[in-house]
Amino acid sequence: GFLINVLVVYYLLINAATFTAYGVDKHKAIKNQWRIPEATLIGMAFLGGFIGAPLGMLAFHHKTRKLKFRILIPVAIILHIILIIFIVVTVINLFILQLVVLWQENYNTQGIFV
């Protein structure tokens, strides 16, 4: 419960920040101002902004031609999908384990299983 809520809030915040960073960097590029380093933009995707990065790239038409972005952003997406699947499967397994333990405790107190 609590851990899942924390992860959902984290993913929402990091994706909003990543999307915003791509928009800010595009704006700064147009104005010939100081830019957000490419490593930061890519790093944000690997830190969890795996949805905000490609959405920002598409929405702001930013970094879409750069090969490192075309390779590394999909890698970040795949890694986070694997991580999320692992977390979901783990939570489901823990839930099932709790049900089994409760079921066994219930039957043990009734003297059916010893």
C-alpha positions as CSV (number, residue, x, y, z in Angstrom):
1,G,0.0,0.0,0.0
2,F,2.3,2.7,1.3
3,L,5.3,1.8,-0.9
4,I,3.1,1.6,-4.0
5,N,1.7,5.1,-3.2
6,V,5.2,6.5,-2.8
7,L,6.3,5.0,-6.1
8,V,3.3,6.4,-7.9
9,V,3.9,9.9,-6.6
10,Y,7.6,9.6,-7.4
11,Y,6.9,8.5,-11.0
12,L,4.4,11.3,-11.4
13,L,6.8,14.0,-10.1
14,I,9.9,12.8,-12.0
15,N,7.9,12.5,-15.2
16,A,6.4,16.0,-14.8
17,A,9.9,17.3,-14.1
18,T,11.4,15.5,-17.0
19,F,8.8,16.8,-19.4
20,T,9.3,20.3,-18.1
21,A,13.0,20.0,-18.5
22,Y,12.7,19.1,-22.2
23,G,10.4,22.1,-22.7
24,V,12.7,24.5,-20.8
25,D,15.8,23.2,-22.7
26,K,14.0,23.7,-26.1
27,H,13.0,27.3,-25.1
28,K,16.6,28.0,-24.1
29,A,17.8,26.6,-27.4
30,I,15.6,28.9,-29.3
31,K,16.8,31.9,-27.2
32,N,20.5,30.8,-27.5
33,Q,20.7,30.7,-23.7
34,W,22.4,28.3,-21.3
35,R,21.2,24.8,-21.9
36,I,20.4,21.8,-19.7
37,P,23.2,19.2,-20.3
38,E,22.2,16.3,-22.5
39,A,23.4,13.9,-19.8
40,T,20.9,15.5,-17.4
41,L,18.0,15.1,-19.8
42,I,18.9,11.4,-20.5
43,G,19.7,10.8,-16.8
44,M,16.2,12.0,-15.8
45,A,14.7,9.4,-18.0
46,F,16.8,6.7,-16.3
47,L,15.8,8.1,-12.9
48,G,12.1,7.4,-13.7
49,G,11.1,10.1,-16.2
50,F,10.8,7.5,-18.9
51,I,7.3,8.8,-19.9
52,G,8.1,12.5,-19.6
53,A,11.3,12.2,-21.8
54,P,9.7,10.9,-25.0
55,L,6.6,13.0,-24.5
56,G,8.7,16.1,-24.1
57,M,10.8,15.1,-27.1
58,L,7.6,14.8,-29.2
59,A,5.7,17.8,-27.7
60,F,8.6,20.2,-28.1
61,H,10.2,18.6,-31.2
62,H,13.4,18.4,-29.1
63,K,16.3,16.0,-29.4
64,T,14.3,13.8,-31.7
65,R,17.1,13.5,-34.3
66,K,20.0,12.9,-31.8
67,L,21.1,9.3,-32.0
68,K,21.9,9.0,-28.3
69,F,18.4,10.1,-27.4
70,R,16.8,7.7,-30.0
71,I,18.7,4.8,-28.4
72,L,19.0,5.7,-24.7
73,I,15.4,6.9,-24.1
74,P,13.9,3.6,-25.3
75,V,16.5,1.7,-23.1
76,A,15.2,3.7,-20.1
77,I,11.6,2.9,-21.1
78,I,12.4,-0.8,-21.3
79,L,14.3,-0.8,-18.0
80,H,11.5,0.9,-16.1
81,I,8.8,-1.3,-17.6
82,I,10.8,-4.3,-16.4
83,L,11.2,-2.7,-13.0
84,I,7.5,-2.0,-12.7
85,I,6.6,-5.5,-13.8
86,F,9.0,-6.9,-11.2
87,I,7.4,-4.7,-8.5
88,V,3.9,-5.6,-9.5
89,V,4.7,-9.4,-9.6
90,T,6.4,-9.1,-6.2
91,V,3.5,-7.3,-4.6
92,I,1.1,-9.9,-6.0
93,N,3.2,-12.7,-4.8
94,L,3.4,-11.2,-1.3
95,F,-0.4,-10.7,-1.3
96,I,-0.9,-14.4,-2.3
97,L,1.6,-15.5,0.4
98,Q,-0.3,-13.5,3.0
99,L,-3.6,-15.1,1.9
100,V,-2.0,-18.6,2.2
101,V,-0.7,-17.9,5.6
102,L,-4.0,-16.5,6.8
103,W,-5.8,-19.5,5.3
104,Q,-3.4,-21.9,7.1
105,E,-3.7,-20.1,10.4
106,N,-7.5,-20.2,10.1
107,Y,-7.6,-23.9,9.5
108,N,-4.9,-24.6,12.2
109,T,-7.0,-22.9,14.9
110,Q,-9.9,-25.1,13.9
111,G,-7.8,-28.2,14.3
112,I,-8.3,-29.3,10.7
113,F,-4.5,-29.1,9.8
114,V,-1.8,-29.7,12.4
